[in-house]
């Protein structure tokens, strides 16, 4: 699984800490998500998509 | 539980352990033997872990982040499951290894349980540390 979190963060000028704070997780979780080393729960994926004002499938890309 | 409370609990646990270790060192008579150094090494590791995670929890609190989230919970579950699986073999190995020592059966049973628990706990911590560094890769992959 790949994610576009890093790209969208750069677009919205958000730091990893700021995004982590907004979705209620630790910074490490955002790091692993960006590296594709963790599959988020549906709730976290939903929360992240809300932050970026996008659809879940636009952020999380499955091969 | 918020990050600050969690950090305070961890520092308190570390403080109590540190105090008990100091008492033990002051009360023990004679020079330390290899066994004493081994116990001291284990105690230092046990004291350092809550201090380290307490500092991390405080850092998270300062940044307004959650100290525990879904990834940390998943890592805990994975580490506990793997440690439990390994513990079955650890207990078996210790049981046979203690046959080489002259210990009566009651004390042997106690030792198997005690050593098994300590080793299982360390395996759990190691796996947890490893997963915290590398992450949990795609669980849906075949």
N, CA and C atoms of all chains as a GROMACS GRO file, in nm:
protein
  615
    1UNK      N    1   0.084  -0.120   0.000
    1UNK     CA    2   0.000   0.000   0.000
    1UNK      C    3   0.088   0.126   0.000
    2UNK      N    4   0.051   0.221  -0.085
    2UNK     CA    5   0.123   0.349  -0.087
    2UNK      C    6   0.027   0.459  -0.040
    3UNK      N    7   0.084   0.565   0.011
    3UNK     CA    8  -0.002   0.676   0.052
    3UNK      C    9   0.048   0.807  -0.009
    4UNK      N   10  -0.045   0.901  -0.017
    4UNK     CA   11  -0.007   1.033  -0.069
    4UNK      C   12  -0.002   1.136   0.044
    5UNK      N   13   0.010   1.084   0.167
    5UNK     CA   14   0.004   1.173   0.284
    5UNK      C   15   0.113   1.281   0.278
    6UNK      N   16   0.236   1.238   0.246
    6UNK     CA   17   0.348   1.333   0.244
    6UNK      C   18   0.321   1.445   0.143
    7UNK      N   19   0.277   1.404   0.026
    7UNK     CA   20   0.248   1.500  -0.082
    7UNK      C   21   0.136   1.598  -0.040
    8UNK      N   22   0.031   1.542   0.021
    8UNK     CA   23  -0.081   1.627   0.062
    8UNK      C   24  -0.045   1.716   0.180
    9UNK      N   25   0.044   1.665   0.265
    9UNK     CA   26   0.091   1.747   0.378
    9UNK      C   27   0.167   1.868   0.326
   10UNK      N   28   0.250   1.842   0.225
   10UNK     CA   29   0.330   1.952   0.166
   10UNK      C   30   0.236   2.053   0.101
   11UNK      N   31   0.133   2.001   0.034
   11UNK     CA   32   0.035   2.089  -0.032
   11UNK      C   33  -0.034   2.181   0.069
   12UNK      N   34  -0.072   2.122   0.184
   12UNK     CA   35  -0.146   2.198   0.286
   12UNK      C   36  -0.056   2.261   0.391
   13UNK      N   37   0.077   2.249   0.370
   13UNK     CA   38   0.172   2.307   0.466
   13UNK      C   39   0.153   2.256   0.608
   14UNK      N   40   0.138   2.126   0.619
   14UNK     CA   41   0.116   2.064   0.751
   14UNK      C   42   0.241   1.987   0.792
   15UNK      N   43   0.277   1.996   0.920
   15UNK     CA   44   0.390   1.914   0.968
   15UNK      C   45   0.333   1.779   1.013
   16UNK      N   46   0.424   1.684   1.033
   16UNK     CA   47   0.380   1.552   1.080
   16UNK      C   48   0.314   1.564   1.218
   17UNK      N   49   0.371   1.649   1.303
   17UNK     CA   50   0.316   1.666   1.439
   17UNK      C   51   0.176   1.725   1.432
   18UNK      N   52   0.159   1.826   1.344
   18UNK     CA   53   0.029   1.891   1.331
   18UNK      C   54  -0.077   1.792   1.281
   19UNK      N   55  -0.040   1.712   1.182
   19UNK     CA   56  -0.134   1.612   1.130
   19UNK      C   57  -0.166   1.508   1.238
   20UNK      N   58  -0.060   1.465   1.310
   20UNK     CA   59  -0.080   1.366   1.417
   20UNK      C   60  -0.176   1.421   1.522
   21UNK      N   61  -0.157   1.549   1.557
   21UNK     CA   62  -0.243   1.612   1.657
   21UNK      C   63  -0.388   1.617   1.608
   22UNK      N   64  -0.406   1.649   1.481
   22UNK     CA   65  -0.542   1.662   1.427
   22UNK      C   66  -0.618   1.530   1.422
   23UNK      N   67  -0.544   1.421   1.397
   23UNK     CA   68  -0.614   1.291   1.387
   23UNK      C   69  -0.598   1.207   1.514
   24UNK      N   70  -0.529   1.261   1.616
   24UNK     CA   71  -0.521   1.196   1.746
   24UNK      C   72  -0.430   1.074   1.753
   25UNK      N   73  -0.317   1.081   1.682
   25UNK     CA   74  -0.219   0.971   1.691
   25UNK      C   75  -0.082   1.026   1.725
   26UNK      N   76   0.017   0.936   1.739
   26UNK     CA   77   0.154   0.980   1.765
   26UNK      C   78   0.221   1.015   1.632
   27UNK      N   79   0.330   1.092   1.641
   27UNK     CA   80   0.401   1.131   1.518
   27UNK      C   81   0.455   1.009   1.445
   28UNK      N   82   0.500   0.909   1.524
   28UNK     CA   83   0.556   0.786   1.466
   28UNK      C   84   0.456   0.718   1.372
   29UNK      N   85   0.330   0.724   1.408
   29UNK     CA   86   0.226   0.660   1.327
   29UNK      C   87   0.217   0.726   1.190
   30UNK      N   88   0.229   0.859   1.188
   30UNK     CA   89   0.227   0.931   1.061
   30UNK      C   90   0.350   0.895   0.978
   31UNK      N   91   0.466   0.883   1.047
   31UNK     CA   92   0.590   0.846   0.977
   31UNK      C   93   0.572   0.710   0.910
   32UNK      N   94   0.522   0.611   0.985
   32UNK     CA   95   0.504   0.476   0.929
   32UNK      C   96   0.399   0.476   0.817
   33UNK      N   97   0.296   0.556   0.833
   33UNK     CA   98   0.193   0.563   0.728
   33UNK      C   99   0.253   0.617   0.599
   34UNK      N  100   0.336   0.722   0.612
   34UNK     CA  101   0.398   0.781   0.493
   34UNK      C  102   0.493   0.684   0.425
   35UNK      N  103   0.557   0.600   0.506
   35UNK     CA  104   0.652   0.502   0.450
   35UNK      C  105   0.581   0.374   0.403
   36UNK      N  106   0.452   0.366   0.422
   36UNK     CA  107   0.376   0.247   0.383
   36UNK      C  108   0.405   0.128   0.472
   37UNK      N  109   0.446   0.156   0.596
   37UNK     CA  110   0.480   0.046   0.687
   37UNK      C  111   0.367   0.015   0.785
   38UNK      N  112   0.254   0.076   0.764
   38UNK     CA  113   0.141   0.049   0.853
   38UNK      C  114   0.010   0.071   0.779
   39UNK      N  115  -0.082  -0.024   0.795
   39UNK     CA  116  -0.216  -0.008   0.737
   39UNK      C  117  -0.306   0.056   0.842
   40UNK      N  118  -0.359   0.174   0.818
   40UNK     CA  119  -0.440   0.238   0.922
   40UNK      C  120  -0.577   0.173   0.935
   41UNK      N  121  -0.641   0.198   1.047
   41UNK     CA  122  -0.779   0.151   1.065
   41UNK      C  123  -0.868   0.236   0.974
   42UNK      N  124  -0.988   0.190   0.954
   42UNK     CA  125  -1.081   0.265   0.869
   42UNK      C  126  -1.107   0.404   0.928
   43UNK      N  127  -1.114   0.409   1.062
   43UNK     CA  128  -1.143   0.537   1.128
   43UNK      C  129  -1.028   0.637   1.106
   44UNK      N  130  -0.904   0.587   1.122
   44UNK     CA  131  -0.789   0.676   1.102
   44UNK      C  132  -0.781   0.721   0.956
   45UNK      N  133  -0.804   0.628   0.863
   45UNK     CA  134  -0.802   0.663   0.720
   45UNK      C  135  -0.908   0.770   0.692
   46UNK      N  136  -1.024   0.753   0.755
   46UNK     CA  137  -1.134   0.849   0.738
   46UNK      C  138  -1.096   0.986   0.795
   47UNK      N  139  -1.036   0.984   0.915
   47UNK     CA  140  -0.996   1.110   0.978
   47UNK      C  141  -0.891   1.184   0.894
   48UNK      N  142  -0.796   1.107   0.840
   48UNK     CA  143  -0.690   1.169   0.757
   48UNK      C  144  -0.752   1.227   0.629
   49UNK      N  145  -0.844   1.153   0.570
   49UNK     CA  146  -0.905   1.202   0.446
   49UNK      C  147  -0.986   1.330   0.472
   50UNK      N  148  -1.044   1.339   0.594
   50UNK     CA  149  -1.118   1.461   0.628
   50UNK      C  150  -1.025   1.581   0.642
   51UNK      N  151  -0.907   1.556   0.701
   51UNK     CA  152  -0.810   1.664   0.718
   51UNK      C  153  -0.770   1.720   0.582
   52UNK      N  154  -0.750   1.629   0.484
   52UNK     CA  155  -0.705   1.673   0.350
   52UNK      C  156  -0.821   1.703   0.255
   53UNK      N  157  -0.943   1.690   0.307
   53UNK     CA  158  -1.060   1.717   0.223
   53UNK      C  159  -1.061   1.630   0.097
   54UNK      N  160  -1.025   1.504   0.112
   54UNK     CA  161  -1.018   1.414  -0.004
   54UNK      C  162  -1.092   1.283   0.028
   55UNK      N  163  -1.103   1.201  -0.074
   55UNK     CA  164  -1.160   1.068  -0.054
   55UNK      C  165  -1.049   0.974  -0.003
   56UNK      N  166  -1.088   0.870   0.070
   56UNK     CA  167  -0.989   0.776   0.123
   56UNK      C  168  -0.906   0.716   0.010
   57UNK      N  169  -0.972   0.677  -0.100
   57UNK     CA  170  -0.901   0.608  -0.209
   57UNK      C  171  -0.806   0.702  -0.285
   58UNK      N  172  -0.821   0.833  -0.264
   58UNK     CA  173  -0.727   0.926  -0.326
   58UNK      C  174  -0.597   0.938  -0.245
   59UNK      N  175  -0.605   0.897  -0.117
   59UNK     CA  176  -0.487   0.908  -0.030
   59UNK      C  177  -0.416   0.774  -0.015
   60UNK      N  178  -0.494   0.669   0.002
   60UNK     CA  179  -0.435   0.536   0.021
   60UNK      C  180  -0.449   0.457  -0.109
   61UNK      N  181  -0.334   0.424  -0.167
   61UNK     CA  182  -0.335   0.359  -0.298
   61UNK      C  183  -0.291   0.214  -0.285
   62UNK      N  184  -0.378   0.125  -0.326
   62UNK     CA  185  -0.345  -0.018  -0.322
   62UNK      C  186  -0.298  -0.064  -0.460
   63UNK      N  187  -0.195  -0.149  -0.461
   63UNK     CA  188  -0.140  -0.199  -0.588
   63UNK      C  189  -0.239  -0.296  -0.654
   64UNK      N  190  -0.632   0.793   2.996
   64UNK     CA  191  -0.520   0.849   3.072
   64UNK      C  192  -0.437   0.942   2.982
   65UNK      N  193  -0.412   1.064   3.029
   65UNK     CA  194  -0.336   1.153   2.942
   65UNK      C  195  -0.185   1.129   2.955
   66UNK      N  196  -0.112   1.192   2.866
   66UNK     CA  197   0.032   1.165   2.856
   66UNK      C  198   0.108   1.203   2.982
   67UNK      N  199   0.065   1.314   3.045
   67UNK     CA  200   0.134   1.362   3.165
   67UNK      C  201   0.121   1.262   3.280
   68UNK      N  202  -0.003   1.213   3.301
   68UNK     CA  203  -0.028   1.116   3.409
   68UNK      C  204   0.054   0.989   3.383
   69UNK      N  205   0.054   0.947   3.257
   69UNK     CA  206   0.128   0.826   3.222
   69UNK      C  207   0.277   0.843   3.251
   70UNK      N  208   0.330   0.961   3.216
   70UNK     CA  209   0.473   0.988   3.240
   70UNK      C  210   0.502   0.988   3.390
   71UNK      N  211   0.411   1.049   3.470
   71UNK     CA  212   0.432   1.053   3.616
   71UNK      C  213   0.434   0.912   3.673
   72UNK      N  214   0.340   0.826   3.627
   72UNK     CA  215   0.335   0.687   3.676
   72UNK      C  216   0.466   0.614   3.641
   73UNK      N  217   0.513   0.634   3.520
   73UNK     CA  218   0.636   0.566   3.477
   73UNK      C  219   0.757   0.613   3.557
   74UNK      N  220   0.766   0.745   3.582
   74UNK     CA  221   0.878   0.797   3.660
   74UNK      C  222   0.870   0.747   3.805
   75UNK      N  223   0.746   0.735   3.859
   75UNK     CA  224   0.729   0.685   3.996
   75UNK      C  225   0.776   0.540   4.005
   76UNK      N  226   0.735   0.459   3.907
   76UNK     CA  227   0.777   0.317   3.905
   76UNK      C  228   0.930   0.309   3.899
   77UNK      N  229   0.989   0.390   3.810
   77UNK     CA  230   1.136   0.390   3.797
   77UNK      C  231   1.201   0.435   3.928
   78UNK      N  232   1.144   0.534   3.994
   78UNK     CA  233   1.197   0.585   4.122
   78UNK      C  234   1.193   0.478   4.230
   79UNK      N  235   1.078   0.407   4.239
   79UNK     CA  236   1.064   0.301   4.340
   79UNK      C  237   1.168   0.191   4.314
   80UNK      N  238   1.181   0.152   4.190
   80UNK     CA  239   1.277   0.046   4.153
   80UNK      C  240   1.420   0.089   4.184
   81UNK      N  241   1.448   0.216   4.155
   81UNK     CA  242   1.583   0.269   4.179
   81UNK      C  243   1.614   0.269   4.329
   82UNK      N  244   1.514   0.310   4.410
   82UNK     CA  245   1.531   0.311   4.556
   82UNK      C  246   1.555   0.170   4.608
   83UNK      N  247   1.471   0.074   4.561
   83UNK     CA  248   1.485  -0.064   4.607
   83UNK      C  249   1.621  -0.122   4.566
   84UNK      N  250   1.666  -0.087   4.446
   84UNK     CA  251   1.797  -0.135   4.400
   84UNK      C  252   1.910  -0.078   4.487
   85UNK      N  253   1.896   0.051   4.522
   85UNK     CA  254   1.998   0.115   4.607
   85UNK      C  255   2.003   0.047   4.744
   86UNK      N  256   1.883   0.020   4.802
   86UNK     CA  257   1.877  -0.050   4.931
   86UNK      C  258   1.944  -0.186   4.922
   87UNK      N  259   1.912  -0.257   4.816
   87UNK     CA  260   1.968  -0.392   4.796
   87UNK      C  261   2.121  -0.385   4.787
   88UNK      N  262   2.172  -0.283   4.716
   88UNK     CA  263   2.317  -0.269   4.700
   88UNK      C  264   2.384  -0.233   4.832
   89UNK      N  265   2.315  -0.148   4.912
   89UNK     CA  266   2.372  -0.107   5.041
   89UNK      C  267   2.370  -0.222   5.142
   90UNK      N  268   2.262  -0.302   5.138
   90UNK     CA  269   2.244  -0.411   5.236
   90UNK      C  270   2.335  -0.530   5.204
   91UNK      N  271   2.366  -0.550   5.076
   91UNK     CA  272   2.442  -0.670   5.040
   91UNK      C  273   2.585  -0.660   5.094
   92UNK      N  274   2.625  -0.768   5.158
   92UNK     CA  275   2.760  -0.768   5.218
   92UNK      C  276   2.857  -0.841   5.126
   93UNK      N  277   2.980  -0.797   5.128
   93UNK     CA  278   3.083  -0.863   5.048
   93UNK      C  279   3.084  -0.814   4.906
   94UNK      N  280   3.187  -0.852   4.833
   94UNK     CA  281   3.197  -0.807   4.694
   94UNK      C  282   3.093  -0.874   4.604
   95UNK      N  283   3.058  -0.806   4.498
   95UNK     CA  284   2.958  -0.859   4.404
   95UNK      C  285   3.013  -0.979   4.327
   96UNK      N  286   2.928  -1.078   4.310
   96UNK     CA  287   2.967  -1.193   4.227
   96UNK      C  288   2.898  -1.181   4.092
   97UNK      N  289   2.928  -1.277   4.006
   97UNK     CA  290   2.871  -1.273   3.871
   97UNK      C  291   2.718  -1.269   3.874
   98UNK      N  292   2.660  -1.347   3.967
   98UNK     CA  293   2.513  -1.352   3.979
   98UNK      C  294   2.457  -1.215   4.016
   99UNK      N  295   2.526  -1.148   4.112
   99UNK     CA  296   2.481  -1.014   4.155
   99UNK      C  297   2.488  -0.913   4.040
  100UNK      N  298   2.595  -0.923   3.961
  100UNK     CA  299   2.609  -0.832   3.847
  100UNK      C  300   2.500  -0.858   3.744
  101UNK      N  301   2.463  -0.988   3.727
  101UNK     CA  302   2.356  -1.021   3.632
  101UNK      C  303   2.224  -0.960   3.679
  102UNK      N  304   2.196  -0.975   3.811
  102UNK     CA  305   2.071  -0.918   3.867
  102UNK      C  306   2.072  -0.767   3.849
  103UNK      N  307   2.189  -0.704   3.876
  103UNK     CA  308   2.201  -0.559   3.865
  103UNK      C  309   2.176  -0.514   3.720
  104UNK      N  310   2.232  -0.591   3.625
  104UNK     CA  311   2.212  -0.559   3.483
  104UNK      C  312   2.066  -0.562   3.446
  105UNK      N  313   1.996  -0.669   3.492
  105UNK     CA  314   1.852  -0.682   3.462
  105UNK      C  315   1.775  -0.566   3.524
  106UNK      N  316   1.811  -0.532   3.651
  106UNK     CA  317   1.742  -0.422   3.720
  106UNK      C  318   1.762  -0.289   3.648
  107UNK      N  319   1.885  -0.266   3.601
  107UNK     CA  320   1.913  -0.140   3.530
  107UNK      C  321   1.827  -0.131   3.404
  108UNK      N  322   1.818  -0.243   3.332
  108UNK     CA  323   1.733  -0.243   3.210
  108UNK      C  324   1.588  -0.213   3.247
  109UNK      N  325   1.541  -0.278   3.357
  109UNK     CA  326   1.402  -0.259   3.399
  109UNK      C  327   1.377  -0.115   3.443
  110UNK      N  328   1.480  -0.048   3.500
  110UNK     CA  329   1.465   0.092   3.544
  110UNK      C  330   1.471   0.187   3.424
  111UNK      N  331   1.561   0.156   3.330
  111UNK     CA  332   1.581   0.247   3.215
  111UNK      C  333   1.456   0.252   3.125
  112UNK      N  334   1.389   0.137   3.110
  112UNK     CA  335   1.273   0.130   3.019
  112UNK      C  336   1.161   0.229   3.058
  113UNK      N  337   1.113   0.229   3.187
  113UNK     CA  338   1.009   0.328   3.220
  113UNK      C  339   1.056   0.472   3.210
  114UNK      N  340   1.187   0.497   3.238
  114UNK     CA  341   1.238   0.635   3.227
  114UNK      C  342   1.232   0.678   3.079
  115UNK      N  343   1.278   0.588   2.992
  115UNK     CA  344   1.279   0.619   2.848
  115UNK      C  345   1.136   0.644   2.796
  116UNK      N  346   1.045   0.552   2.832
  116UNK     CA  347   0.908   0.569   2.780
  116UNK      C  348   0.839   0.687   2.847
  117UNK      N  349   0.878   0.719   2.974
  117UNK     CA  350   0.823   0.836   3.043
  117UNK      C  351   0.864   0.964   2.973
  118UNK      N  352   0.991   0.972   2.932
  118UNK     CA  353   1.041   1.090   2.861
  118UNK      C  354   0.967   1.105   2.728
  119UNK      N  355   0.945   0.989   2.661
  119UNK     CA  356   0.873   0.993   2.533
  119UNK      C  357   0.729   1.041   2.553
  120UNK      N  358   0.667   0.992   2.661
  120UNK     CA  359   0.528   1.032   2.692
  120UNK      C  360   0.520   1.182   2.720
  121UNK      N  361   0.622   1.234   2.793
  121UNK     CA  362   0.625   1.378   2.823
  121UNK      C  363   0.642   1.461   2.696
  122UNK      N  364   0.727   1.409   2.606
  122UNK     CA  365   0.750   1.479   2.478
  122UNK      C  366   0.619   1.485   2.399
  123UNK      N  367   0.547   1.372   2.399
  123UNK     CA  368   0.418   1.369   2.330
  123UNK      C  369   0.319   1.467   2.394
  124UNK      N  370   0.323   1.474   2.529
  124UNK     CA  371   0.232   1.564   2.601
  124UNK      C  372   0.261   1.709   2.564
  125UNK      N  373   0.391   1.742   2.555
  125UNK     CA  374   0.431   1.879   2.520
  125UNK      C  375   0.381   1.916   2.381
  126UNK      N  376   0.383   1.817   2.290
  126UNK     CA  377   0.340   1.844   2.152
  126UNK      C  378   0.188   1.828   2.135
  127UNK      N  379   0.120   1.794   2.246
  127UNK     CA  380  -0.026   1.778   2.241
  127UNK      C  381  -0.069   1.651   2.170
  128UNK      N  382   0.018   1.548   2.169
  128UNK     CA  383  -0.013   1.424   2.099
  128UNK      C  384  -0.055   1.314   2.197
  129UNK      N  385  -0.124   1.214   2.142
  129UNK     CA  386  -0.163   1.099   2.224
  129UNK      C  387  -0.041   1.012   2.251
  130UNK      N  388  -0.021   0.966   2.377
  130UNK     CA  389   0.092   0.876   2.402
  130UNK      C  390   0.063   0.735   2.353
  131UNK      N  391  -0.066   0.701   2.346
  131UNK     CA  392  -0.106   0.567   2.300
  131UNK      C  393  -0.203   0.584   2.185
  132UNK      N  394  -0.176   0.516   2.075
  132UNK     CA  395  -0.269   0.522   1.963
  132UNK      C  396  -0.287   0.382   1.904
  133UNK      N  397  -0.356   0.376   1.789
  133UNK     CA  398  -0.387   0.243   1.736
  133UNK      C  399  -0.262   0.165   1.694
  134UNK      N  400  -0.158   0.236   1.646
  134UNK     CA  401  -0.036   0.164   1.607
  134UNK      C  402   0.035   0.107   1.729
  135UNK      N  403   0.046   0.188   1.836
  135UNK     CA  404   0.116   0.138   1.957
  135UNK      C  405   0.039   0.020   2.017
  136UNK      N  406  -0.095   0.026   2.011
  136UNK     CA  407  -0.175  -0.086   2.064
  136UNK      C  408  -0.155  -0.211   1.978
  137UNK      N  409  -0.151  -0.193   1.846
  137UNK     CA  410  -0.130  -0.307   1.755
  137UNK      C  411   0.007  -0.369   1.779
  138UNK      N  412   0.108  -0.283   1.800
  138UNK     CA  413   0.242  -0.333   1.826
  138UNK      C  414   0.244  -0.414   1.957
  139UNK      N  415   0.175  -0.363   2.059
  139UNK     CA  416   0.169  -0.435   2.187
  139UNK      C  417   0.106  -0.573   2.170
  140UNK      N  418  -0.002  -0.578   2.093
  140UNK     CA  419  -0.073  -0.706   2.072
  140UNK      C  420   0.017  -0.804   1.996
  141UNK      N  421   0.084  -0.755   1.890
  141UNK     CA  422   0.173  -0.840   1.810
  141UNK      C  423   0.286  -0.893   1.899
  142UNK      N  424   0.347  -0.802   1.976
  142UNK     CA  425   0.461  -0.842   2.061
  142UNK      C  426   0.417  -0.943   2.166
  143UNK      N  427   0.301  -0.920   2.228
  143UNK     CA  428   0.251  -1.012   2.332
  143UNK      C  429   0.222  -1.149   2.272
  144UNK      N  430   0.164  -1.152   2.154
  144UNK     CA  431   0.131  -1.280   2.090
  144UNK      C  432   0.258  -1.358   2.057
  145UNK      N  433   0.357  -1.288   2.003
  145UNK     CA  434   0.482  -1.356   1.965
  145UNK      C  435   0.558  -1.403   2.090
  146UNK      N  436   0.558  -1.320   2.194
  146UNK     CA  437   0.626  -1.356   2.319
  146UNK      C  438   0.558  -1.477   2.382
  147UNK      N  439   0.426  -1.481   2.380
  147UNK     CA  440   0.354  -1.596   2.437
  147UNK      C  441   0.389  -1.723   2.359
  148UNK      N  442   0.390  -1.711   2.228
  148UNK     CA  443   0.422  -1.826   2.143
  148UNK      C  444   0.562  -1.879   2.175
  149UNK      N  445   0.657  -1.785   2.189
  149UNK     CA  446   0.795  -1.823   2.217
  149UNK      C  447   0.809  -1.880   2.358
  150UNK      N  448   0.728  -1.829   2.451
  150UNK     CA  449   0.742  -1.868   2.592
  150UNK      C  450   0.722  -2.018   2.612
  151UNK      N  451   0.638  -2.080   2.530
  151UNK     CA  452   0.613  -2.224   2.543
  151UNK      C  453   0.746  -2.300   2.527
  152UNK      N  454   0.824  -2.257   2.426
  152UNK     CA  455   0.952  -2.324   2.401
  152UNK      C  456   1.055  -2.285   2.508
  153UNK      N  457   1.049  -2.159   2.551
  153UNK     CA  458   1.143  -2.112   2.653
  153UNK      C  459   1.127  -2.194   2.781
  154UNK      N  460   1.001  -2.213   2.824
  154UNK     CA  461   0.975  -2.289   2.947
  154UNK      C  462   1.026  -2.433   2.933
  155UNK      N  463   1.004  -2.489   2.817
  155UNK     CA  464   1.048  -2.627   2.791
  155UNK      C  465   1.201  -2.637   2.799
  156UNK      N  466   1.269  -2.540   2.735
  156UNK     CA  467   1.416  -2.541   2.735
  156UNK      C  468   1.470  -2.524   2.878
  157UNK      N  469   1.410  -2.430   2.953
  157UNK     CA  470   1.458  -2.407   3.091
  157UNK      C  471   1.437  -2.532   3.176
  158UNK      N  472   1.321  -2.597   3.155
  158UNK     CA  473   1.289  -2.719   3.232
  158UNK      C  474   1.398  -2.824   3.217
  159UNK      N  475   1.442  -2.844   3.092
  159UNK     CA  476   1.546  -2.944   3.067
  159UNK      C  477   1.684  -2.893   3.106
  160UNK      N  478   1.706  -2.763   3.088
  160UNK     CA  479   1.837  -2.705   3.121
  160UNK      C  480   1.864  -2.715   3.271
  161UNK      N  481   1.757  -2.702   3.353
  161UNK     CA  482   1.776  -2.706   3.498
  161UNK      C  483   1.808  -2.846   3.548
  162UNK      N  484   1.790  -2.946   3.463
  162UNK     CA  485   1.828  -3.084   3.500
  162UNK      C  486   1.978  -3.096   3.524
  163UNK      N  487   2.053  -3.004   3.464
  163UNK     CA  488   2.199  -3.009   3.479
  163UNK      C  489   2.244  -2.956   3.616
  164UNK      N  490   2.152  -2.893   3.688
  164UNK     CA  491   2.187  -2.838   3.820
  164UNK      C  492   2.124  -2.922   3.931
  165UNK      N  493   2.188  -2.920   4.045
  165UNK     CA  494   2.139  -2.999   4.158
  165UNK      C  495   2.036  -2.917   4.236
  166UNK      N  496   1.911  -2.921   4.189
  166UNK     CA  497   1.804  -2.843   4.254
  166UNK      C  498   1.688  -2.938   4.283
  167UNK      N  499   1.625  -2.922   4.402
  167UNK     CA  500   1.511  -3.010   4.431
  167UNK      C  501   1.391  -2.969   4.346
  168UNK      N  502   1.294  -3.061   4.333
  168UNK     CA  503   1.188  -3.043   4.233
  168UNK      C  504   1.101  -2.919   4.260
  169UNK      N  505   1.077  -2.887   4.389
  169UNK     CA  506   0.992  -2.769   4.420
  169UNK      C  507   1.062  -2.641   4.374
  170UNK      N  508   1.190  -2.629   4.412
  170UNK     CA  509   1.264  -2.510   4.371
  170UNK      C  510   1.283  -2.504   4.220
  171UNK      N  511   1.296  -2.623   4.160
  171UNK     CA  512   1.312  -2.628   4.015
  171UNK      C  513   1.186  -2.571   3.947
  172UNK      N  514   1.070  -2.614   3.997
  172UNK     CA  515   0.943  -2.564   3.940
  172UNK      C  516   0.934  -2.413   3.954
  173UNK      N  517   0.972  -2.363   4.074
  173UNK     CA  518   0.968  -2.218   4.097
  173UNK      C  519   1.063  -2.146   4.001
  174UNK      N  520   1.183  -2.201   3.985
  174UNK     CA  521   1.282  -2.139   3.897
  174UNK      C  522   1.236  -2.138   3.751
  175UNK      N  523   1.176  -2.250   3.708
  175UNK     CA  524   1.127  -2.258   3.569
  175UNK      C  525   1.028  -2.145   3.543
  176UNK      N  526   0.935  -2.128   3.637
  176UNK     CA  527   0.832  -2.023   3.620
  176UNK      C  528   0.897  -1.884   3.622
  177UNK      N  529   0.984  -1.861   3.724
  177UNK     CA  530   1.043  -1.728   3.740
  177UNK      C  531   1.132  -1.691   3.621
  178UNK      N  532   1.223  -1.782   3.585
  178UNK     CA  533   1.314  -1.751   3.473
  178UNK      C  534   1.234  -1.739   3.343
  179UNK      N  535   1.137  -1.829   3.327
  179UNK     CA  536   1.052  -1.825   3.206
  179UNK      C  537   0.981  -1.692   3.191
  180UNK      N  538   0.928  -1.642   3.304
  180UNK     CA  539   0.856  -1.514   3.299
  180UNK      C  540   0.949  -1.399   3.263
  181UNK      N  541   1.068  -1.398   3.324
  181UNK     CA  542   1.165  -1.290   3.296
  181UNK      C  543   1.204  -1.292   3.148
  182UNK      N  544   1.237  -1.413   3.098
  182UNK     CA  545   1.280  -1.422   2.957
  182UNK      C  546   1.165  -1.384   2.864
  183UNK      N  547   1.044  -1.430   2.896
  183UNK     CA  548   0.928  -1.396   2.812
  183UNK      C  549   0.905  -1.245   2.809
  184UNK      N  550   0.920  -1.182   2.925
  184UNK     CA  551   0.903  -1.037   2.934
  184UNK      C  552   1.006  -0.964   2.846
  185UNK      N  553   1.131  -1.013   2.850
  185UNK     CA  554   1.236  -0.950   2.769
  185UNK      C  555   1.212  -0.973   2.620
  186UNK      N  556   1.164  -1.093   2.587
  186UNK     CA  557   1.131  -1.120   2.446
  186UNK      C  558   1.021  -1.023   2.400
  187UNK      N  559   0.921  -1.005   2.487
  187UNK     CA  560   0.812  -0.911   2.456
  187UNK      C  561   0.866  -0.770   2.433
  188UNK      N  562   0.955  -0.726   2.522
  188UNK     CA  563   1.011  -0.591   2.509
  188UNK      C  564   1.093  -0.577   2.381
  189UNK      N  565   1.174  -0.679   2.351
  189UNK     CA  566   1.257  -0.675   2.230
  189UNK      C  567   1.172  -0.669   2.104
  190UNK      N  568   1.068  -0.754   2.099
  190UNK     CA  569   0.981  -0.755   1.980
  190UNK      C  570   0.909  -0.620   1.968
  191UNK      N  571   0.867  -0.566   2.083
  191UNK     CA  572   0.797  -0.437   2.083
  191UNK      C  573   0.889  -0.325   2.030
  192UNK      N  574   1.014  -0.330   2.079
  192UNK     CA  575   1.113  -0.230   2.036
  192UNK      C  576   1.139  -0.245   1.886
  193UNK      N  577   1.153  -0.369   1.841
  193UNK     CA  578   1.181  -0.395   1.699
  193UNK      C  579   1.065  -0.344   1.612
  194UNK      N  580   0.942  -0.379   1.651
  194UNK     CA  581   0.826  -0.335   1.571
  194UNK      C  582   0.810  -0.183   1.576
  195UNK      N  583   0.848  -0.122   1.688
  195UNK     CA  584   0.839   0.025   1.698
  195UNK      C  585   0.938   0.092   1.603
  196UNK      N  586   1.047   0.020   1.572
  196UNK     CA  587   1.147   0.079   1.482
  196UNK      C  588   1.115   0.052   1.336
  197UNK      N  589   1.065  -0.071   1.305
  197UNK     CA  590   1.044  -0.105   1.163
  197UNK      C  591   0.898  -0.092   1.118
  198UNK      N  592   0.805  -0.085   1.215
  198UNK     CA  593   0.665  -0.075   1.178
  198UNK      C  594   0.603  -0.211   1.151
  199UNK      N  595   0.473  -0.210   1.123
  199UNK     CA  596   0.404  -0.334   1.092
  199UNK      C  597   0.368  -0.329   0.945
  200UNK      N  598   0.433  -0.416   0.869
  200UNK     CA  599   0.412  -0.414   0.724
  200UNK      C  600   0.272  -0.468   0.690
  201UNK      N  601   0.242  -0.458   0.563
  201UNK     CA  602   0.109  -0.492   0.513
  201UNK      C  603   0.056  -0.624   0.569
  202UNK      N  604  -0.040  -0.614   0.658
  202UNK     CA  605  -0.094  -0.734   0.723
  202UNK      C  606  -0.189  -0.810   0.629
  203UNK      N  607  -0.233  -0.745   0.524
  203UNK     CA  608  -0.328  -0.810   0.434
  203UNK      C  609  -0.258  -0.891   0.324
  204UNK      N  610  -0.125  -0.880   0.322
  204UNK     CA  611  -0.049  -0.952   0.219
  204UNK      C  612  -0.051  -1.102   0.247
  205UNK      N  613  -0.052  -1.184   0.141
  205UNK     CA  614  -0.051  -1.330   0.158
  205UNK      C  615   0.086  -1.378   0.203
   0.00000   0.00000   0.00000
